[in-house]
Amino acid sequence: MKKLLILLGSFGMLATTATSVVACNPQVETSIKYTKQKTIAPTGNTYFMFDKSLIKDYDKVDVVEVDENGWEAINTGSNMLTRVYLNNKFDESSNEMMFVASAGKSEGRTYVKFKGVNRYNPARYPVLFGPSFVVDIEKLDIKSINVNAYVGQTEQVIKNEIERVLSDVSGASIKENIDYKIKWPDSIMSVGAEIKIEAVKDIKAQKGSDKIYGSFIFQMKEDTRKPINNLAYKISAKVGEKVESVESRIQNEIKKLSPKAKLNEDYWIIFNNSNQNGVMMSGSVAVQTHPNSMKVKGGFEFIVFKA
């Protein structure tokens, strides 16, 4: 999970400029026909998880953009993605892998397929194979978006949360005054106070957002989330302990504060180089709450010490 969070946080730096290259298309294998679909805003990024079994019979595997006819888009000007790449080092112990797709500025639909050499094919030439992953690139209508903001938070904290939510949902880097404007109430210190977010429109000399459109309103809430920061002083772990035992202690302590808080929904437990074959080793354990959780907030980390 930590690796995934780091990767997602770095998506904004992935885009590269395509150069014109002409090459022949490889043969296409179409034995697997199902698809997965993601929608992102122009210049946004998304990722697809897939089972390693899909590529087990192939060498030199990569992912490439293809058009609606299944032909590889080889940087001829028709590409809608600025970059698509396979992350071979996501998590070697997992049965899943991941690839990342970075959108260009144009709206429309494009596709991604695997490309590799079938190790059972004597010819040993690269082929396109497996499922077609669909990437829809379009401006995001923000009318259904909600932001959780709480009485007691500063205006800057709320601004940061608005930007985070819009960027997460769209997959793109969304900025105030470039992509949206905020209409503040007279006071943010009362429950029910309304904050309006409106995408920047094309008006005369002003260029509108090319990533989002529409508007939404959200209200200030009473902060009933339970802080978990102080649990760092109540929980410890020793080298040699079972990971399950440590996870159970953490969950039990959080349940005492917030009985309805759920692991992997309201918070994550991250083992930083601290477990091997289900047994605690050296390192640390971190607990982070989900930004959208309405049950818990904060986080903590503790060191795994020797018995």
Secondary structure, DSSP 8 states (H G I E B T S, - for coil): -HHHHHHHHTGGG-------------EE--S---EEEEEE-TT-EEEEEEEGGGGTTEEEEEEEEE-TTS-B--SSS---EEEEEEETTS-TTSSEEEEEEEE-S--EEEEEEEEEEETT-TT--EEEEEEEEEEEE--EEGGG----EETT--HHHHHHHHHHHHHHHHSS---BTTTEEEE--S-SSSTT-EEEEEE---BTTB---SSEE-EEEEEEE----EE-GGGGGT--EETT-BHHHHHHHHHHHHHHH-TT--BTTTEEEEEES-EETTEE-SEEEEEEE-TT-SSEE-EEEEEEE--
